[in-house]
Amino acid sequence: MTHSGVLADHQLRDLIANGAITATAAIADGQIQPASLDLRLGATAYRVRASFLAGRNRTVTKRLADFQMHTIDLTEGAVLEKGCVYVVPLLESLALPNGMTAAASAKSSIGRLDLLTRIITDHGVEFDRVPAGYTGPLYVEICPRSFSVVARQGQMLNQIIFRQGQTFMSDDDLRALHAVTPIVSGDPVISDGLGFSVDLEPASGTLVGYRAKPHTGVIDLSLLAHYDPADYWEELHTKDGWIILDPGAFYILVSRESIVIPPMQAAEMAPYLAMVGEFRVHYAGFFDPGFGYAAAGGKGSRGVLEVRCHEAPFVLEHGQVVGRLVYEHMSAMPEALYGVDMKSNYQGQGLKLSKHFKSVEC
């Protein structure tokens, strides 16, 4: 019997073996993370007129018939243009047991490119949420916001977790966890999760973040440590402890706090709340067990913040709380932790662009 919590890597392998997760091409070991499964693009992208959800009485295929403009072959790679909306069938499908739900998110490197990617399902009424017992295909909606990208079949832009029963930790649970295994540097701000703030007073220098340039070349998602950051990003410097966010602009910033995800927990960035200001923080929402954990090779890792300003210019100040992490119980101990038995691009990170860019010392 599966205990309540987020399923761990070996439990995901059981789902694959039992046919709850299937794919048109064999699922590789490298897709399985400590508490999540990476999802792969299929061979065809559909350019559509607008973003959509299927709705309770329709399939995605039916909606594509309504909104499709043309198809794009991804087998050899193709450009997905900034400002356009695409829907791509994924190689993976689900047949979830009763009582098991799933939730998806963009992978961290994808969010840092301002590449809005959201999972949709047949009869779906929410992005990135798969209801209990869902049986059917998975699709990803892709909307490049800052940069046009080259995408290919088999690339992994999104990840999915599986939940059994009650998984979310209460504030009292979080306080008790922090007392035993500190989950954040400094005094925790705990209210419906763990609050985190923005760092605009770096320990050295004046670099506090990056703003995406408005007119750039494409980014090939298969090329790592390849692009010069100066071709795509403007550096943000301040000596004053504050910056003004421009409407429509996209920023990479960093949290003031270092965050830890212990082995028996996972975490998700909570949805944006309008009360904190005219901006959205963090497209990529999942943190695997072991992120920032000392035994996993980390001493706390700061959270990189993907920030998009909305209608009005907004003054963002050092130490301002900009979001919260919601911690969840794991159903079982993962066999591998982020930062130990798997390649981990962002363990111990500070201010850092996506892995597609050459490294910048901060």
C-alpha positions as CSV (number, residue, x, y, z in Angstrom):
1,M,0.0,0.0,0.0
2,T,1.3,3.5,-0.9
3,H,1.5,5.8,2.0
4,S,0.2,9.4,1.8
5,G,2.7,11.8,0.3
6,V,4.5,12.7,-2.9
7,L,5.8,9.6,-4.6
8,A,9.5,8.9,-4.6
9,D,11.7,7.8,-7.5
10,H,11.3,4.0,-6.8
11,Q,7.5,4.4,-6.6
12,L,7.5,6.2,-9.9
13,R,9.3,3.1,-11.4
14,D,6.5,1.0,-9.9
15,L,3.9,3.2,-11.7
16,I,5.8,2.7,-15.0
17,A,6.1,-1.1,-14.4
18,N,2.3,-1.3,-13.6
19,G,1.2,0.7,-16.6
20,A,0.0,3.8,-14.8
21,I,2.7,5.7,-16.7
22,T,3.2,4.7,-20.3
23,A,5.0,6.2,-23.3
24,T,5.4,5.8,-27.0
25,A,9.2,5.5,-26.5
26,A,10.8,3.8,-23.5
27,I,11.1,5.9,-20.4
28,A,14.7,6.5,-19.6
29,D,16.2,6.3,-16.1
30,G,17.4,9.9,-16.5
31,Q,13.8,11.1,-16.6
32,I,13.2,9.9,-13.1
33,Q,14.1,12.5,-10.4
34,P,13.9,12.0,-6.6
35,A,10.3,13.1,-6.5
36,S,9.3,13.8,-10.1
37,L,9.3,12.6,-13.7
38,D,10.6,14.6,-16.7
39,L,8.2,14.7,-19.6
40,R,9.2,14.6,-23.3
41,L,8.0,16.5,-26.3
42,G,6.4,14.5,-29.1
43,A,7.1,14.9,-32.8
44,T,4.5,17.6,-33.7
45,A,3.8,21.1,-32.4
46,Y,0.4,22.7,-33.2
47,R,0.4,26.5,-33.6
48,V,-2.9,27.7,-32.1
49,R,-4.7,31.0,-32.1
50,A,-4.9,31.2,-28.3
51,S,-4.2,29.4,-25.1
52,F,-7.0,27.1,-24.0
53,L,-8.2,24.4,-21.6
54,A,-10.2,21.5,-22.9
55,G,-13.1,21.9,-20.5
56,R,-15.0,19.1,-18.8
57,N,-16.8,17.9,-21.9
58,R,-14.1,18.1,-24.5
59,T,-10.8,16.5,-25.4
60,V,-7.6,18.5,-26.4
61,T,-7.9,17.0,-29.9
62,K,-11.3,18.6,-30.2
63,R,-10.0,21.9,-29.1
64,L,-7.1,21.7,-31.5
65,A,-9.5,21.2,-34.3
66,D,-11.1,24.5,-33.3
67,F,-8.0,26.6,-32.8
68,Q,-5.1,25.0,-34.8
69,M,-3.5,27.2,-37.4
70,H,-0.7,24.9,-38.7
71,T,1.6,22.1,-37.6
72,I,5.4,22.0,-37.1
73,D,7.6,19.0,-37.3
74,L,9.9,18.8,-34.3
75,T,11.8,15.7,-35.2
76,E,14.8,17.7,-36.5
77,G,14.2,20.8,-34.4
78,A,12.1,23.8,-35.2
79,V,11.8,27.4,-34.1
80,L,8.9,28.3,-31.7
81,E,8.5,32.0,-32.0
82,K,8.3,34.5,-29.2
83,G,4.7,35.6,-28.6
84,C,3.1,32.6,-30.2
85,V,1.2,29.7,-28.6
86,Y,1.9,26.1,-29.4
87,V,0.4,22.8,-28.2
88,V,2.6,19.7,-28.3
89,P,1.5,16.1,-27.5
90,L,3.9,14.5,-25.0
91,L,5.3,11.0,-25.4
92,E,4.0,10.1,-21.9
93,S,0.4,9.2,-21.0
94,L,-1.3,8.3,-17.7
95,A,-3.7,5.8,-16.2
96,L,-3.7,7.0,-12.6
97,P,-5.1,4.8,-9.8
98,N,-8.1,6.1,-8.0
99,G,-7.1,8.6,-5.3
100,M,-3.8,9.5,-7.0
101,T,-3.4,13.0,-8.5
102,A,-0.6,14.6,-10.4
103,A,0.8,18.1,-10.8
104,A,3.2,19.5,-13.3
105,S,5.6,22.4,-13.6
106,A,8.2,23.8,-16.0
107,K,11.7,22.6,-15.3
108,S,13.9,25.2,-13.7
109,S,16.0,26.0,-16.8
110,I,12.9,26.5,-18.8
111,G,11.4,28.9,-16.4
112,R,14.6,30.9,-16.4
113,L,14.1,31.4,-20.1
114,D,10.7,33.0,-19.6
115,L,9.3,30.0,-21.5
116,L,5.7,29.6,-20.3
117,T,5.0,25.8,-20.5
118,R,1.8,24.3,-19.0
119,I,0.4,20.8,-19.0
120,I,-3.2,20.3,-20.3
121,T,-5.3,17.2,-20.3
122,D,-8.5,15.9,-21.9
123,H,-11.5,17.3,-19.9
124,G,-9.1,19.5,-18.0
125,V,-10.3,22.6,-16.2
126,E,-6.9,23.7,-14.7
127,F,-3.4,24.0,-16.1
128,D,-0.7,21.7,-14.6
129,R,-3.2,19.7,-12.6
130,V,-4.2,16.1,-13.3
131,P,-7.3,14.8,-11.4
132,A,-7.5,11.6,-9.5
133,G,-7.9,8.5,-11.7
134,Y,-7.1,10.4,-15.0
135,T,-6.6,8.1,-17.9
136,G,-5.4,9.7,-21.1
137,P,-2.7,11.6,-23.0
138,L,-0.8,14.6,-21.8
139,Y,-0.1,17.8,-23.8
140,V,2.1,20.8,-23.1
141,E,1.2,24.4,-24.1
142,I,4.3,26.4,-24.9
143,C,4.4,30.2,-25.1
144,P,7.9,31.7,-25.5
145,R,7.7,35.1,-23.8
146,S,11.2,36.7,-24.0
147,F,13.1,34.5,-26.5
148,S,12.3,32.4,-29.5
149,V,13.6,28.9,-29.0
150,V,14.5,25.8,-31.1
151,A,12.8,22.8,-29.7
152,R,13.1,19.1,-30.6
153,Q,11.2,15.9,-30.1
154,G,12.3,14.2,-26.9
155,Q,13.4,17.3,-25.1
156,M,12.2,17.7,-21.5
157,L,10.6,21.0,-20.7
158,N,8.2,19.9,-17.9
159,Q,8.2,17.7,-14.9
160,I,5.3,16.0,-13.0
161,I,4.9,14.8,-9.5
162,F,2.3,12.3,-8.2
163,R,0.4,12.7,-4.9
164,Q,-1.3,10.1,-2.8
165,G,-3.7,11.3,-0.1
166,Q,-2.9,14.3,2.1
167,T,0.6,15.6,1.3
168,F,0.8,19.2,2.4
169,M,2.5,20.2,5.7
170,S,0.9,22.5,8.2
171,D,2.7,25.5,9.6
172,D,3.1,23.6,12.9
173,D,4.7,20.7,11.0
174,L,7.0,23.2,9.3
175,R,8.1,24.8,12.5
176,A,8.8,21.3,14.0
177,L,10.8,20.3,10.9
178,H,12.8,23.5,11.1
179,A,13.6,22.9,14.7
180,V,15.2,19.5,13.8
181,T,16.5,20.2,10.3
182,P,16.7,23.9,9.5
183,I,14.9,24.6,6.2
184,V,16.0,28.2,5.8
185,S,18.9,30.5,6.8
186,G,17.9,32.9,9.5
187,D,14.6,33.0,11.3
188,P,11.8,31.3,9.3
189,V,8.8,33.3,8.2
190,I,6.1,30.7,8.3
191,S,2.5,31.5,7.3
192,D,0.7,29.1,4.9
193,G,4.2,27.9,4.0
194,L,7.7,29.3,4.1
195,G,8.1,32.9,3.1
196,F,11.1,34.1,1.1
197,S,12.3,37.5,0.2
198,V,14.4,39.1,-2.6
199,D,18.1,39.9,-2.2
200,L,19.0,43.4,-3.5
201,E,22.0,44.0,-1.3
202,P,24.6,41.4,-2.4
203,A,27.5,40.6,0.0
204,S,29.9,41.9,-2.7
205,G,29.5,44.1,-5.8
206,T,26.4,45.7,-7.0
207,L,25.0,43.0,-9.4
208,V,21.5,42.0,-8.2
209,G,19.9,40.4,-11.3
210,Y,19.3,40.4,-15.0
211,R,16.6,41.8,-17.3
212,A,15.8,40.1,-20.6
213,K,16.7,42.1,-23.7
214,P,13.7,42.7,-26.0
215,H,15.2,41.8,-29.4
216,T,17.6,38.8,-29.4
217,G,18.4,35.7,-31.5
218,V,16.9,32.3,-30.9
219,I,18.0,29.9,-28.1
220,D,18.5,26.3,-29.1
221,L,17.4,24.3,-26.1
222,S,19.8,21.5,-26.8
223,L,22.9,23.8,-26.4
224,L,24.3,24.1,-22.9
225,A,26.8,26.6,-21.6
226,H,26.8,28.0,-25.1
227,Y,25.3,31.5,-25.2
228,D,27.0,34.7,-24.1
229,P,24.7,36.2,-21.4
230,A,25.4,39.8,-22.7
231,D,23.7,38.9,-26.0
232,Y,20.4,38.2,-24.2
233,W,20.4,39.9,-20.8
234,E,21.1,43.3,-19.3
235,E,22.8,43.3,-15.9
236,L,21.0,45.0,-13.1
237,H,23.1,46.9,-10.6
238,T,22.1,48.9,-7.5
239,K,23.7,50.4,-4.5
240,D,20.4,51.5,-3.0
241,G,18.8,48.2,-2.1
242,W,15.9,48.7,-4.6
243,I,15.0,48.5,-8.2
244,I,12.0,49.5,-10.4
245,L,10.4,46.8,-12.3
246,D,9.2,47.8,-15.8
247,P,5.8,46.6,-17.0
248,G,6.1,43.6,-19.4
249,A,9.8,43.1,-18.6
250,F,11.2,39.7,-17.4
251,Y,13.9,39.5,-14.6
252,I,16.1,37.0,-13.0
253,L,16.7,37.8,-9.3
254,V,17.6,35.7,-6.3
255,S,16.2,35.1,-2.8
256,R,17.9,36.5,0.2
257,E,17.4,33.2,2.1
258,S,19.1,29.9,1.5
259,I,16.6,27.1,1.3
260,V,16.8,23.4,2.3
261,I,14.6,20.6,1.2
262,P,15.2,17.6,3.5
263,P,15.1,14.0,2.1
264,M,11.5,13.3,3.3
265,Q,10.1,16.5,1.9
266,A,9.4,18.1,-1.4
267,A,8.3,21.7,-2.0
268,E,6.3,23.7,-4.5
269,M,6.3,27.4,-5.1
270,A,2.9,28.8,-4.2
271,P,0.8,30.5,-6.8
272,Y,1.3,34.2,-7.3
273,L,-0.7,36.5,-5.0
274,A,-1.7,39.9,-6.2
275,M,-1.3,41.4,-2.7
276,V,2.5,41.3,-2.9
277,G,2.7,43.6,-5.9
278,E,2.3,44.1,-9.6
279,F,4.4,41.1,-10.6
280,R,4.6,37.3,-10.8
281,V,7.4,35.3,-9.3
282,H,8.7,31.9,-10.4
283,Y,7.3,29.8,-13.3
284,A,9.2,26.7,-12.2
285,G,7.6,25.4,-9.1
286,F,9.0,22.1,-7.8
287,F,12.0,21.4,-5.5
288,D,13.1,17.8,-5.2
289,P,14.3,16.2,-1.9
290,G,17.9,17.1,-1.2
291,F,17.9,20.6,-2.7
292,G,20.3,22.6,-0.6
293,Y,20.6,19.7,1.9
294,A,24.0,19.4,3.5
295,A,24.2,15.6,3.2
296,A,23.4,16.0,-0.5
297,G,26.4,18.3,-1.1
298,G,24.6,21.6,-0.3
299,K,24.7,24.2,2.5
300,G,21.4,25.7,1.5
301,S,20.6,26.9,-2.0
302,R,19.1,30.2,-2.7
303,G,16.0,30.3,-4.9
304,V,16.3,31.9,-8.3
305,L,13.3,34.2,-8.9
306,E,11.8,34.5,-12.3
307,V,9.9,37.8,-12.1
308,R,7.6,39.4,-14.7
309,C,6.1,42.8,-13.9
310,H,2.5,43.4,-14.9
311,E,0.5,46.6,-15.4
312,A,2.4,49.3,-13.5
313,P,6.1,50.1,-12.7
314,F,6.8,48.6,-9.3
315,V,9.5,49.4,-6.7
316,L,11.0,46.2,-5.4
317,E,13.1,46.5,-2.2
318,H,15.7,44.4,-0.5
319,G,14.1,41.9,1.9
320,Q,10.6,42.3,0.5
321,V,8.7,39.1,0.8
322,V,7.9,38.0,-2.7
323,G,6.5,34.4,-2.3
324,R,6.3,31.3,-0.3
325,L,7.2,27.6,-0.6
326,V,4.7,25.0,0.4
327,Y,6.3,21.9,1.8
328,E,4.9,18.4,1.3
329,H,5.6,15.0,2.9
330,M,7.2,12.3,0.8
331,S,5.4,9.0,0.6
332,A,8.8,7.2,1.0
333,M,12.5,8.0,1.1
334,P,13.9,8.5,-2.4
335,E,16.7,6.2,-3.5
336,A,18.6,9.3,-4.9
337,L,18.7,12.8,-3.6
338,Y,19.1,16.0,-5.6
339,G,22.8,16.8,-5.5
340,V,24.1,13.3,-4.5
341,D,23.3,10.5,-7.0
342,M,22.1,12.6,-9.9
343,K,23.4,15.5,-11.9
344,S,22.2,18.7,-10.2
345,N,22.8,21.9,-12.1
346,Y,21.6,24.2,-9.4
347,Q,22.8,22.7,-6.1
348,G,24.3,25.5,-3.9
349,Q,23.3,28.1,-6.4
350,G,23.2,31.9,-6.0
351,L,22.2,34.3,-8.8
352,K,22.3,32.1,-11.9
353,L,21.0,32.1,-15.4
354,S,19.7,28.9,-17.1
355,K,22.2,26.2,-18.0
356,H,22.1,27.4,-21.7
357,F,24.3,30.3,-20.9
358,K,28.0,30.5,-20.2
359,S,28.7,30.8,-16.6
360,V,28.9,34.2,-15.0
361,E,30.7,34.7,-11.7
362,C,28.5,36.5,-9.2
